[in-house]
């Protein structure tokens, strides 16, 4: 009888641990955001100027890696991506004065790429950008 109880106890313990591990893994996976669509858009439209590492080109195209501009000027960043931008801006203490053409992206694509870049290369955005938010940004 003791053998059966020990076997049952061992089975229950193993089952309970496996169940808990699966729940923990599911919770972690649900908290991880999938920015693959935004990365694909970045790779197609942005990488030539802002580079694969988001560091830009010195004196020509500003970095988006660890960018204080993205963090502090959310609406202007969306607007620049949506409509293009020109004129002087300061990013991480360095002035840039170049032109970024509108890329012709949809509001959803802009939201996806903005969420990708604001959560990559040292940037953190705890409030994800939505398609609706992008749609409200006007010239």
C-alpha positions as CSV (number, residue, x, y, z in Angstrom):
1,X,0.0,0.0,0.0
2,X,2.9,2.4,0.8
3,X,4.4,1.8,-2.7
4,X,1.1,2.7,-4.3
5,X,0.7,5.9,-2.3
6,X,4.3,6.9,-3.0
7,X,3.8,6.3,-6.7
8,X,0.6,8.3,-6.7
9,X,2.2,11.1,-4.8
10,X,5.1,11.2,-7.2
11,X,2.8,11.2,-10.2
12,X,0.7,14.1,-8.7
13,X,3.9,16.1,-7.9
14,X,5.3,15.7,-11.4
15,X,1.9,16.5,-13.0
16,X,1.5,19.6,-10.9
17,X,5.0,20.8,-11.7
18,X,4.5,20.3,-15.4
19,X,1.2,22.1,-15.3
20,X,2.6,25.0,-13.5
21,X,5.6,25.3,-15.8
22,X,3.3,25.3,-18.8
23,X,1.1,28.1,-17.3
24,X,4.2,30.2,-16.5
25,X,5.5,29.7,-20.1
26,X,2.1,30.7,-21.5
27,X,2.0,33.8,-19.3
28,X,5.5,34.8,-20.3
29,X,4.7,34.3,-24.0
30,X,1.5,36.4,-23.8
31,X,3.6,39.2,-22.3
32,X,6.2,39.2,-25.1
33,X,5.1,41.4,-28.0
34,X,5.6,40.2,-31.6
35,X,7.1,43.1,-33.6
36,X,7.9,40.9,-36.6
37,X,5.6,42.9,-38.9
38,X,7.2,46.1,-37.8
39,X,10.7,44.7,-38.3
40,X,9.8,43.6,-41.9
41,X,8.5,47.1,-42.7
42,X,11.7,48.6,-41.1
43,X,13.8,46.3,-43.2
44,X,12.0,47.3,-46.4
45,X,11.7,51.1,-45.9
46,X,13.9,52.4,-43.1
47,X,17.1,50.4,-43.0
48,X,18.9,52.2,-45.8
49,X,19.0,55.4,-43.9
50,X,18.8,54.4,-40.3
51,X,20.9,51.2,-40.7
52,X,20.2,47.7,-39.4
53,X,21.4,48.6,-35.9
54,X,19.2,51.8,-35.8
55,X,22.3,54.0,-35.4
56,X,21.7,56.1,-38.5
57,X,24.4,57.8,-40.5
58,X,26.4,60.5,-38.7
59,X,25.7,64.1,-39.9
60,X,23.1,62.8,-42.4
61,X,20.4,60.6,-40.8
62,X,19.6,60.6,-37.1
63,X,19.8,57.5,-35.0
64,X,16.7,55.8,-33.8
65,X,18.6,53.6,-31.4
66,X,18.4,54.9,-27.9
67,X,16.7,57.9,-29.4
68,X,15.5,60.7,-27.1
69,X,13.5,62.1,-30.0
70,X,11.4,59.0,-30.3
71,X,10.8,59.0,-26.6
72,X,10.0,62.7,-26.2
73,X,8.3,63.5,-29.5
74,X,6.0,60.6,-30.1
75,X,3.4,62.5,-32.1
76,X,6.1,64.2,-34.2
77,X,7.8,60.9,-34.9
78,X,4.5,59.4,-36.1
79,X,3.8,62.5,-38.2
80,X,7.3,62.3,-39.8
81,X,6.8,58.7,-40.8
82,X,3.3,59.4,-42.0
83,X,3.9,62.6,-44.0
84,X,7.6,62.9,-44.2
85,X,9.7,65.6,-42.6
86,X,12.3,68.2,-43.2
87,X,14.1,70.8,-41.2
88,X,16.3,70.7,-38.2
89,X,15.7,68.3,-35.4
90,X,17.9,67.4,-32.4
91,X,18.5,63.8,-31.6
92,X,20.6,62.8,-28.6
93,X,22.1,66.3,-28.5
94,X,23.1,66.3,-32.2
95,X,21.4,68.5,-34.8
96,X,20.2,67.0,-38.0
97,X,18.8,68.9,-41.0
98,X,17.9,66.4,-43.7
99,X,14.7,65.3,-45.5
100,X,12.7,62.1,-44.9
101,X,10.1,61.4,-47.6
102,X,6.8,59.9,-46.8
103,X,7.0,56.2,-47.3
104,X,3.4,55.8,-48.3
105,X,2.7,53.4,-45.4
106,X,-0.8,52.7,-44.1
107,X,-1.8,53.7,-40.5
108,X,-1.4,50.0,-39.5
109,X,2.0,49.7,-41.0
110,X,3.1,52.9,-39.3
111,X,1.9,51.7,-36.0
112,X,3.7,48.4,-36.5
113,X,7.0,49.9,-37.5
114,X,6.8,52.5,-34.7
115,X,6.2,49.8,-32.1
116,X,9.2,47.9,-33.5
117,X,11.6,50.8,-33.4
118,X,10.4,52.2,-30.1
119,X,11.1,48.8,-28.5
120,X,14.4,48.0,-30.2
121,X,18.0,49.1,-29.8
122,X,17.7,50.4,-26.2
123,X,14.3,52.1,-26.7
124,X,11.4,51.1,-24.5
125,X,7.8,52.0,-25.1
126,X,5.3,50.7,-22.5
127,X,2.4,52.3,-24.3
128,X,2.1,50.7,-27.7
129,X,1.1,52.9,-30.7
130,X,-2.2,51.9,-32.2
131,X,-3.6,52.3,-35.8
132,X,-6.2,54.6,-34.3
133,X,-3.6,56.8,-32.7
134,X,-1.8,57.1,-36.1
135,X,-5.0,57.9,-37.9
136,X,-5.5,60.9,-35.6
137,X,-2.2,62.4,-36.5
138,X,-2.7,65.2,-39.0
139,X,-0.3,67.4,-40.9
